[in-house]
Amino acid sequence: MLINVSKLKKSFGEDVLFSDVSFSIDDKDKIGFIGINGAGKSTLLKILMGSGEYDSGEIFRNKMLKIGYLEQYACSSSEKTVFDEVKTVFSEVEEVEHELEMIRWELENSPQQLETLVDRQQKLQERFSELNGYHYKNIIRSCLMGLGFSQDELEKRVNDLSGGQKTRVSLAKILLSDSNMMFLDEPTNHLDIASVEWLEEFLKSYKGAFVVISHDRYFLDRVTTKTISLENGRLYAGGGNYSAFMKQREIEKLTEQRNFENTQKEIERLEGIIEQQRRWNREKNIKTAESKQKVIDRLAETLVKPQETLKELEFAFRALPGGGSETLRCKSICKSYNESVIRNADFDIQKGERVFLLGENGCGKTTLLKLICGKEIPDSGEIVIGANTEIGYYDQIQESLDTDKTIIDEIWDTYPKMTETQIRNALAAFLFKGEDVYREINKLSGGERARVQLVKLILRPVNFLILDEPTNHLDIESREALERALMGYDGTILAVSHDRYFINKLAERIVNFENKTLVSYNGGYDYFLEKFTDVKTEKKEEKPKNLDYNEQKRLASEKRKKETRLRKTEETISQTEAEIEELNVQLMQSGADYGKASELSKELDAKNAELEELYAIWEELQ
């Protein structure tokens, strides 16, 4: 057991955030932590780590606990490059490396206590090997590139990065640390699908425990084996991933309601008996009444009132009637900035289709949406919007919101002909009620701003919705409400999203950026993933076609050479490691022979450098 929590309570003033929270975390647990925005998830994580205060309860932390923590809005500053900042995680490796260099220098320059130095050198080299010292730089590079950094970006200063990129640097440091317990608060923010999939594979093979807060249901289903949920100040825990847990919770809620109702009926029945016995007012009757009252008291103590159903977002998109059979046609679209972003892109969307645009970060998805909306102009090509088509655009960076206005003024200024009652009704559907409507937009959370933007969108009469990351900042309940609204929408949808669960619910077709152009796949995300993987595999395994005999022979020869090189590299690594071990033995036996020790030390340095190069070659060949 790494952490055990018993009867934990946390309040802010008179408002109880959560109470009677009890659960434990074992050393291999992979826990998903869910709940609406503001439920107290991040607060509870900080308490578990020891950096947050709580009102009452007990927390046990194993003395072997080593915690790695990713904050939701991690945005560290550093003058170091991306690579060098992540390299700070391997401080012990660098310290060992530095001490080895100092010992080598002493061995080469009239050393004192030769045997002591040689003994220390051997121990350090063993530790250096244990810490992956010979290829830790390759591990850093692999992790950063898995999280979406290009080779060139590794040399950028951290202070020159965007907030999202800085968060990815923080995530890389945590993943590569020697922690045995990770707390990850929204780690998939700022990651494209490819990077999220890389993170999933990393977490599935992680040897320690982790608790991850996330609204990404697909991600939770893939990496977690337990789930905890904060609901109305109470914590619920269960085995299984997100989907399994939610099925379990539905059964529990029905059971809770049934038990509550049955207990209430029993209490009412007993109260009726007590009333009757007291009316008869004999000694025997009074004793019976007292006995029944004790039963009622016991039942009342154990009575668990079912959780009140949380107020849910309930809204609907209404499509403007009309529009031609073809909503959009793009022909040979090209767009460049410093370099080409979109090249000869062709695709069309028919009326009523739900199409999702996928691709890695920076490939041009948002640019294409802006081109379609007329916010930017293509360098060449043609974009044709269908007859009587009205576009409603959801902007992921929320540029359409005036942050100096109140919520109600933002809506009213956009729709001045609406009455206050109409506006308040629309805002109420998005849980902005009473005095909430007078809050300033600059004081809202990301999720609240997203809801204001959705209010503006549903009030506009359109028949073509263009949505750029509409689920960003939304908790699971809000995402499900958006899914329900879009499922009932009879207009056309073109959306960009990294939420694979959301995509699977809605997508009829996937259009994927591949080599700066577009390829279409009919179906949802799982279908696309299957076909896209098949295509990549086919290309990888594709045999040369229509090649003459000499060309086929040349390609086969190249393949054999690469396989031979890999095998020989592995053999050389084994041989070099054996030679290093032998040199260490010789160094230990050199005694007071300074000249021999110095010569062996130089040879050892050369062999270690050779081994590091061999590891890099092996990784590239693999």
Solvent accessible surface area in square Angstrom, and as a share of the most:
residue,aa,sasa,rsa
1,M,109,0.48
2,L,10,0.05
3,I,0,0.00
4,N,51,0.26
5,V,3,0.02
6,S,39,0.25
7,K,131,0.55
8,L,0,0.00
9,K,74,0.31
10,K,26,0.11
11,S,22,0.14
12,F,116,0.49
13,G,76,0.73
14,E,175,0.78
15,D,107,0.56
16,V,80,0.46
17,L,36,0.18
18,F,0,0.00
19,S,37,0.24
20,D,96,0.50
21,V,0,0.00
22,S,60,0.39
23,F,22,0.09
24,S,46,0.30
25,I,0,0.00
26,D,57,0.29
27,D,73,0.38
28,K,128,0.54
29,D,13,0.07
30,K,23,0.10
31,I,3,0.02
32,G,1,0.01
33,F,0,0.00
34,I,8,0.04
35,G,8,0.08
36,I,57,0.29
37,N,71,0.36
38,G,71,0.68
39,A,15,0.12
40,G,8,0.07
41,K,14,0.06
42,S,40,0.26
43,T,36,0.21
44,L,0,0.00
45,L,0,0.00
46,K,78,0.33
47,I,0,0.00
48,L,1,0.01
49,M,39,0.18
50,G,50,0.48
51,S,82,0.53
52,G,22,0.21
53,E,145,0.65
54,Y,82,0.31
55,D,81,0.42
56,S,55,0.36
57,G,30,0.28
58,E,128,0.57
59,I,30,0.15
60,F,102,0.43
61,R,86,0.32
62,N,41,0.21
63,K,190,0.80
64,M,131,0.59
65,L,29,0.15
66,K,107,0.45
67,I,59,0.30
68,G,8,0.07
69,Y,50,0.19
70,L,1,0.01
71,E,83,0.37
72,Q,52,0.23
73,Y,160,0.61
74,A,15,0.12
75,C,74,0.45
76,S,48,0.31
77,S,87,0.56
78,S,17,0.11
79,E,114,0.51
80,K,96,0.41
81,T,31,0.18
82,V,0,0.00
83,F,22,0.09
84,D,54,0.28
85,E,18,0.08
86,V,0,0.00
87,K,40,0.17
88,T,52,0.31
89,V,41,0.24
90,F,26,0.11
91,S,56,0.36
92,E,75,0.33
93,V,3,0.02
94,E,60,0.27
95,E,114,0.51
96,V,11,0.06
97,E,48,0.21
98,H,110,0.49
99,E,63,0.28
100,L,3,0.02
101,E,94,0.42
102,M,98,0.44
103,I,8,0.04
104,R,36,0.13
105,W,157,0.55
106,E,67,0.30
107,L,0,0.00
108,E,56,0.25
109,N,69,0.35
110,S,81,0.52
111,P,22,0.14
112,Q,140,0.62
113,Q,140,0.62
114,L,16,0.08
115,E,116,0.52
116,T,84,0.49
117,L,23,0.11
118,V,2,0.01
119,D,49,0.25
120,R,102,0.37
121,Q,0,0.00
122,Q,42,0.19
123,K,114,0.48
124,L,7,0.03
125,Q,6,0.03
126,E,96,0.43
127,R,94,0.34
128,F,13,0.05
129,S,60,0.39
130,E,121,0.54
131,L,36,0.18
132,N,64,0.33
133,G,1,0.01
134,Y,19,0.07
135,H,50,0.22
136,Y,3,0.01
137,K,70,0.30
138,N,19,0.10
139,I,50,0.26
140,I,0,0.00
141,R,78,0.28
142,S,58,0.38
143,C,3,0.02
144,L,0,0.00
145,M,89,0.40
146,G,15,0.14
147,L,0,0.00
148,G,39,0.38
149,F,5,0.02
150,S,54,0.35
151,Q,87,0.39
152,D,118,0.61
153,E,37,0.16
154,L,1,0.00
155,E,117,0.52
156,K,94,0.40
157,R,97,0.35
158,V,0,0.00
159,N,51,0.26
160,D,88,0.45
161,L,14,0.07
162,S,64,0.41
163,G,38,0.36
164,G,12,0.12
165,Q,31,0.14
166,K,24,0.10
167,T,8,0.04
168,R,23,0.09
169,V,0,0.00
170,S,17,0.11
171,L,1,0.01
172,A,0,0.00
173,K,56,0.24
174,I,19,0.10
175,L,7,0.03
176,L,26,0.13
177,S,38,0.25
178,D,112,0.58
179,S,12,0.08
180,N,45,0.23
181,M,0,0.00
182,M,0,0.00
183,F,0,0.00
184,L,0,0.00
185,D,2,0.01
186,E,12,0.05
187,P,2,0.01
188,T,17,0.10
189,N,51,0.26
190,H,92,0.41
191,L,3,0.01
192,D,8,0.04
193,I,21,0.10
194,A,63,0.49
195,S,4,0.02
196,V,3,0.02
197,E,42,0.19
198,W,67,0.24
199,L,0,0.00
200,E,0,0.00
201,E,92,0.41
202,F,47,0.20
203,L,0,0.00
204,K,93,0.39
205,S,75,0.48
206,Y,32,0.12
207,K,162,0.69
208,G,9,0.09
209,A,0,0.00
210,F,0,0.00
211,V,1,0.00
212,V,0,0.00
213,I,3,0.01
214,S,1,0.00
215,H,11,0.05
216,D,11,0.05
217,R,0,0.00
218,Y,34,0.13
219,F,0,0.00
220,L,2,0.01
221,D,39,0.20
222,R,87,0.32
223,V,6,0.04
224,T,8,0.05
225,T,81,0.47
226,K,78,0.33
227,T,2,0.01
228,I,7,0.04
229,S,4,0.03
230,L,3,0.02
231,E,28,0.13
232,N,74,0.38
233,G,15,0.14
234,R,74,0.27
235,L,27,0.13
236,Y,26,0.10
237,A,59,0.46
238,G,12,0.12
239,G,49,0.47
240,G,25,0.24
241,N,40,0.21
242,Y,8,0.03
243,S,35,0.23
244,A,47,0.37
245,F,0,0.00
246,M,61,0.27
247,K,145,0.61
248,Q,59,0.26
249,R,2,0.01
250,E,91,0.41
251,I,116,0.59
252,E,55,0.25
253,K,79,0.34
254,L,117,0.58
255,T,50,0.29
256,E,34,0.15
257,Q,74,0.33
258,R,134,0.49
259,N,83,0.43
260,F,36,0.15
261,E,77,0.34
262,N,80,0.41
263,T,28,0.17
264,Q,66,0.29
265,K,135,0.57
266,E,59,0.26
267,I,17,0.08
268,E,109,0.49
269,R,130,0.47
270,L,4,0.02
271,E,87,0.39
272,G,37,0.36
273,I,43,0.22
274,I,8,0.04
275,E,104,0.47
276,Q,70,0.31
277,Q,20,0.09
278,R,140,0.51
279,R,162,0.59
280,W,139,0.49
281,N,103,0.53
282,R,178,0.65
283,E,125,0.56
284,K,161,0.68
285,N,16,0.08
286,I,76,0.39
287,K,126,0.54
288,T,42,0.24
289,A,1,0.01
290,E,95,0.43
291,S,59,0.38
292,K,59,0.25
293,Q,62,0.28
294,K,130,0.55
295,V,44,0.25
296,I,12,0.06
297,D,68,0.35
298,R,144,0.53
299,L,47,0.23
300,A,55,0.42
301,E,145,0.65
302,T,101,0.59
303,L,51,0.26
304,V,81,0.47
305,K,132,0.56
306,P,22,0.14
307,Q,38,0.17
308,E,127,0.57
309,T,123,0.71
310,L,57,0.28
311,K,151,0.64
312,E,88,0.39
313,L,9,0.04
314,E,102,0.46
315,F,26,0.11
316,A,41,0.32
317,F,7,0.03
318,R,178,0.65
319,A,26,0.20
320,L,58,0.29
321,P,116,0.73
322,G,43,0.41
323,G,21,0.20
324,G,28,0.27
325,S,88,0.57
326,E,52,0.23
327,T,6,0.04
328,L,1,0.00
329,R,97,0.36
330,C,3,0.02
331,K,113,0.48
332,S,42,0.27
333,I,0,0.00
334,C,29,0.17
335,K,23,0.10
336,S,49,0.32
337,Y,118,0.45
338,N,162,0.83
339,E,124,0.56
340,S,34,0.22
341,V,25,0.15
342,I,1,0.01
343,R,110,0.40
344,N,89,0.46
345,A,0,0.00
346,D,70,0.36
347,F,18,0.08
348,D,56,0.29
349,I,0,0.00
350,Q,74,0.33
351,K,106,0.45
352,G,33,0.32
353,E,35,0.16
354,R,40,0.15
355,V,0,0.00
356,F,2,0.01
357,L,0,0.00
358,L,6,0.03
359,G,17,0.16
360,E,112,0.50
361,N,65,0.33
362,G,79,0.76
363,C,24,0.14
364,G,6,0.06
365,K,16,0.07
366,T,42,0.24
367,T,20,0.12
368,L,0,0.00
369,L,0,0.00
370,K,41,0.17
371,L,5,0.03
372,I,5,0.03
373,C,32,0.19
374,G,58,0.56
375,K,122,0.52
376,E,51,0.23
377,I,137,0.70
378,P,31,0.19
379,D,88,0.45
380,S,56,0.36
381,G,42,0.40
382,E,89,0.40
383,I,41,0.21
384,V,50,0.29
385,I,59,0.30
386,G,14,0.14
387,A,70,0.54
388,N,118,0.60
389,T,22,0.13
390,E,78,0.35
391,I,30,0.15
392,G,0,0.00
393,Y,38,0.14
394,Y,4,0.02
395,D,11,0.05
396,Q,56,0.25
397,I,106,0.54
398,Q,25,0.11
399,E,120,0.54
400,S,63,0.41
401,L,14,0.07
402,D,60,0.31
403,T,52,0.30
404,D,115,0.60
405,K,62,0.26
406,T,29,0.17
407,I,0,0.00
408,I,6,0.03
409,D,62,0.32
410,E,6,0.03
411,I,0,0.00
412,W,85,0.30
413,D,85,0.44
414,T,60,0.35
415,Y,34,0.13
416,P,97,0.61
417,K,197,0.84
418,M,41,0.18
419,T,74,0.43
420,E,72,0.32
421,T,91,0.53
422,Q,93,0.41
423,I,0,0.00
424,R,68,0.25
425,N,95,0.49
426,A,13,0.10
427,L,0,0.00
428,A,31,0.24
429,A,30,0.23
430,F,0,0.00
431,L,58,0.29
432,F,3,0.01
433,K,97,0.41
434,G,43,0.41
435,E,137,0.61
436,D,53,0.28
437,V,1,0.00
438,Y,105,0.40
439,R,86,0.31
440,E,66,0.30
441,I,0,0.00
442,N,66,0.34
443,K,146,0.62
444,L,12,0.06
445,S,60,0.39
446,G,21,0.20
447,G,8,0.08
448,E,32,0.14
449,R,57,0.21
450,A,0,0.00
451,R,39,0.14
452,V,0,0.00
453,Q,7,0.03
454,L,1,0.01
455,V,0,0.00
456,K,27,0.11
457,L,11,0.06
458,I,35,0.18
459,L,43,0.21
460,R,110,0.40
461,P,81,0.51
462,V,4,0.02
463,N,12,0.06
464,F,0,0.00
465,L,1,0.00
466,I,0,0.00
467,L,1,0.00
468,D,0,0.00
469,E,8,0.04
470,P,0,0.00
471,T,3,0.02
472,N,56,0.29
473,H,90,0.40
474,L,2,0.01
475,D,13,0.06
476,I,9,0.05
477,E,62,0.28
478,S,12,0.08
479,R,23,0.08
480,E,57,0.26
481,A,3,0.02
482,L,1,0.00
483,E,6,0.03
484,R,111,0.41
485,A,5,0.04
486,L,1,0.00
487,M,95,0.43
488,G,57,0.54
489,Y,10,0.04
490,D,111,0.58
491,G,7,0.06
492,T,2,0.01
493,I,2,0.01
494,L,0,0.00
495,A,0,0.00
496,V,3,0.01
497,S,0,0.00
498,H,41,0.19
499,D,5,0.03
500,R,1,0.00
501,Y,57,0.22
502,F,0,0.00
503,I,0,0.00
504,N,53,0.27
505,K,102,0.43
506,L,3,0.01
507,A,13,0.10
508,E,81,0.36
509,R,24,0.09
510,I,0,0.00
511,V,0,0.00
512,N,9,0.05
513,F,16,0.07
514,E,30,0.14
515,N,125,0.64
516,K,73,0.31
517,T,44,0.25
518,L,20,0.10
519,V,56,0.32
520,S,58,0.37
521,Y,20,0.08
522,N,109,0.56
523,G,19,0.19
524,G,17,0.16
525,Y,2,0.01
526,D,75,0.39
527,Y,94,0.36
528,F,12,0.05
529,L,56,0.28
530,E,104,0.47
531,K,74,0.31
532,F,46,0.19
533,T,63,0.37
534,D,62,0.32
535,V,49,0.28
536,K,109,0.46
537,T,56,0.33
538,E,115,0.52
539,K,134,0.57
540,K,178,0.76
541,E,125,0.56
542,E,109,0.49
543,K,163,0.69
544,P,62,0.39
545,K,146,0.62
546,N,160,0.82
547,L,57,0.28
548,D,95,0.49
549,Y,158,0.60
550,N,111,0.57
551,E,55,0.24
552,Q,87,0.39
553,K,117,0.50
554,R,112,0.41
555,L,58,0.29
556,A,43,0.34
557,S,30,0.20
558,E,69,0.31
559,K,131,0.55
560,R,140,0.51
561,K,138,0.59
562,K,130,0.55
563,E,92,0.41
564,T,43,0.25
565,R,131,0.48
566,L,43,0.22
567,R,123,0.45
568,K,118,0.50
569,T,11,0.06
570,E,71,0.32
571,E,102,0.46
572,T,50,0.29
573,I,17,0.09
574,S,69,0.44
575,Q,112,0.50
576,T,2,0.01
577,E,72,0.32
578,A,60,0.46
579,E,53,0.24
580,I,14,0.07
581,E,120,0.54
582,E,90,0.40
583,L,12,0.06
584,N,14,0.07
585,V,60,0.34
586,Q,59,0.26
587,L,2,0.01
588,M,77,0.34
589,Q,138,0.61
590,S,10,0.06
591,G,21,0.20
592,A,96,0.75
593,D,75,0.39
594,Y,85,0.32
595,G,45,0.43
596,K,97,0.41
597,A,0,0.00
598,S,14,0.09
599,E,120,0.54
600,L,12,0.06
601,S,0,0.00
602,K,117,0.50
603,E,78,0.35
604,L,1,0.00
605,D,41,0.21
606,A,62,0.48
607,K,43,0.18
608,N,12,0.06
609,A,56,0.44
610,E,66,0.29
611,L,4,0.02
612,E,59,0.26
613,E,117,0.52
614,L,21,0.11
615,Y,41,0.16
616,A,44,0.34
617,I,59,0.30
618,W,82,0.29
619,E,71,0.32
620,E,153,0.69
621,L,48,0.24
622,Q,127,0.57
